Amino acid sequence: MDKDRVVRFGGAARFAHWGHTVTFLVLLFTGLILFTPALTFLAPVFGGYVNASLVHKIMAVFFTIIPLIALVKNFKGFIEWWKDVFSFGMDDIKFLLKFPLEFFGFEVKGVPPQSKFNGGEKMNSVVTTTACVFLALSGYVMWFKAAFPLVVVQWAYPIHGLCMLVATCMVCMHAYLGSFHPGSGESFWGMWKGTVRSDWAAHHHGKWYDEITKS
């Protein structure tokens, strides 16, 4: 292992992350065109209103398939991810209590050592994944509405809209913290190249760094 950098994410995780990022953004903008007349001026970007609807459906299929491919390719990594996410302890709670100050760029001291995913990333994993699953399920119900009971279809529309709002907020916060937030920019390289600086890993994810350097 390179003493200056450590591997944070493998190919399957990066494929799922960036694949989902691209499809989510396309789904978001094409969905907004279909959602509100106020944004129909964006329709020409996708070749018109009808084509925007078609692109939305195609991206929905990729949005569903991409994580399934990553799951098959690296099932062990998937299990380790969720095992870490649900190992929520006092150190994660203490992190979340200090997180608002860190979010706005203030220097925070006394943050307890974190595992591969800190308390905020664990919450993001749960909320974003839940929102995306319900986005997909409600979307397919809306797409194939004739195959479902009327009450299910009626519930699908508000669920789809609510999950879109939640997922969009989480994606915006995730993008800011992972790419633009002072001190956390190394997170971007972890998901882009797969590796992060050793000193960054030791500072931000002390428990995880100790585990991989001792193994």
N, C-alpha and C positions, 0 to 999 in steps of 0.2 A: 504493500500500500504506500502510495506517495505520502511522505510525511507532511507535505505542504497542503495537500488536498485529500478529501475523503469522498467516497462514493455515497451519494444521498438517495438518488432515484435511478432505477434501471430503465431499460428501453421501453418495457411494457407500460410502466407508470407514466413516462413522458409522452408516449403515444396516446394514452387515454386522456391525459391532461390537455394536450394541445389539440387533439382531435375534438374533444368536447368543447374546448374554448371556441374554436372556429365555428363548429356547428351551432353552438348556443348563440353566438353573436348574429349569425345569419338568421337563425330562427327568431331571435329577438326583433330584428329590424323588419323582416318579412311579416312577422306576427303583428307588429305594431301597425303596419300598413293595413292589415286585415281587421285589426281591432278598432281603429278609430279613423274616421274620415279626415281628421286634422292632419294626418301624416300621409295621405295619398300622394302628396307631391314627391314622396320617395319612390313611388311605384316604378317610374321610368328607369331607375337604377337597376331594377330586376326585369326590365322588359315589359312592364305594365302590370296591372292588378292581377290578371289571370296568371301570368307567369310567376308573380310573387307568391301566389297560392301554391303553384306547382313546386317552386323551389322550397317553400316551407315544408311541404310533404316529403320531398326527397331528403332534405336535411334532417327531418324527424326520424327517418329510417336510419341514417348514419348516426344520429344522436343515440339511437338505441343499440345499434350494432357495435359501435366502437368500444364501449366499456365491456361488452360481452367478449369481444376478441381479446382485450387486455386481461380479462378474468381467466380465460382459457389459457392464455400464454403464461400467466404468472399467478396461478391460484394461491400459491404459498404467500406471495407478497400481499395479495388481497386480504388473506386471513391475518397476516401480521399487522397490516394497516388497521383493521377494525379491532383487533385485540388491543392495540395501543390506544385507539380512540376511546374504547370503553374501559380502559384502566384509569379512570378519572379519580384522582386523589386530592389530598390537601394542597400539594404543590401546584396543581392545576388551578385550584380555587384561588390560591394566593396570587398566582399569575394573573387571573382574570380581574382580581381586585385592583391590581396595579396597571392593567392593560389600558384603561382609558387615557392615562397620562402618556404612556408610550405611544399610543395611537396618534396623539396630537404632537408628537415630536419632542416631548419633555424627557430629560434624562431621568431614568428610574433606577434606583439602587435597591439591593436586597431581593431581587427576583430569584426565587428558588430554582434549582436546576431542573430542566425539562427533559422529557423523553424525545423520541424522534419527532413527535408532533406536540407542540405546546398546547396549553389549555385553550387558547383561541382557535388554533388549527383543528383541535378536536371538535369544538363546537361548530366550526365551519363545515367540517366533514359531515356531521350529523344533519345540520340544517340544510346545507346545499344538496346533499344526496337525497334527502327526503323530498325536498322541493322538486328536484329533477325527476325523481321516480313518479311523483304525482302529476308532474307536467306531462310526462310521456303517456301515462295511463289515461289521463283525462283527454289528452290530444287524440289518442287513438279512438276513444269513445266518440269524440266529436267528428272524427273523420269517417268512422263506420257507424254512424248513429242508428242506422236502420237495424243493426244487429243487437242493439241494447234496449232495455226497457226505457220508457219515456222519462221516468224519474231519475234514472242513472244519467241520461243525457242532460237533463236539466241541471243536475248537480255538477256535471263535468265543466260547464262553462265558467261558473264563479270559481271553482277549484283551480281551473287552468289560469285564470286571471290573477288570482291570489298568489299562486305558486310562481307565476312569472315575476310578480313584484318582489317576492321574497328572494328568489334566485338572483334577480338582477342586482338587488341591494348587496347580497353576499358576494357576488362576482366583482362588483365595483370595489368593495372593501378589500377583497382578496387581491385584486390587481394593484391597488394602492400599497398595501402592506408588502406584497411580494416583489414589487418593481420600483416603487417611487419613494417609499418611506425611508427616512434617514436611518441607516444602520441595518436595514433588513434587505437591501438590494441584492445581497448574496443569495437570497432565496431564489431569485430569478435564474441565476446561473445553475443552481441545483436542479431546477426543472428544465433548463435549456441544454446544459452540457452533461448533467448528471452528477457533477461533483461540486463541492463547496470548500472554501478555505478551512483548514483544520482549526485555526484560532477562532473563526466564526462559529464553527460547529461546537467547539468546547464552551464558548460563551453563551450561545443561545440554546443549545441542546446538550447540556452537560451529561445527563444520564445516558443518553444515546451514544455520545462520543466515547464515554468510558467503556460502554459495552463493546463497541466495534474495535476500539484500540486494544482491548484486552483479549479479544478473540483471535 
